[in-house]
Amino acid sequence: MRRITNPKHPNVDQVGTDIEHKGELHRITDVGGDYFQVVRHRDGWGENVRISEINGR
């Protein structure tokens, strides 16, 4: 996986991790601004999700 994100972003270390979002397994593929790009394992569907939704802050 190629990291596109600026390495100075505070959440860049979470790129590549698997998370459970909306009851399904997703992988964080990119981060920028206030959003993570997450891709659903089941079918490869990508969406932008606020970082605060994932990290719970």
C-alpha positions, 0 to 999 in steps of 0.5 A, a space after each residue: 500500500 502506498 502512503 499518499 498522506 503528508 507524514 506530518 499529519 498527527 493521525 498518519 500512524 493509523 493508516 493501514 489499520 483495520 477498524 470496525 465501522 458501521 458493523 463491518 470491517 474497514 481499512 484506513 487507507 488515507 488521512 487528510 484534514 479532518 477525514 479518514 478514507 476508509 475502504 470496506 473489506 467486503 466489496 472495496 467501497 471507499 468513503 470519507 469518515 470524520 476522524 472523530 467518528 473513528 477515534 471517538 473524540 
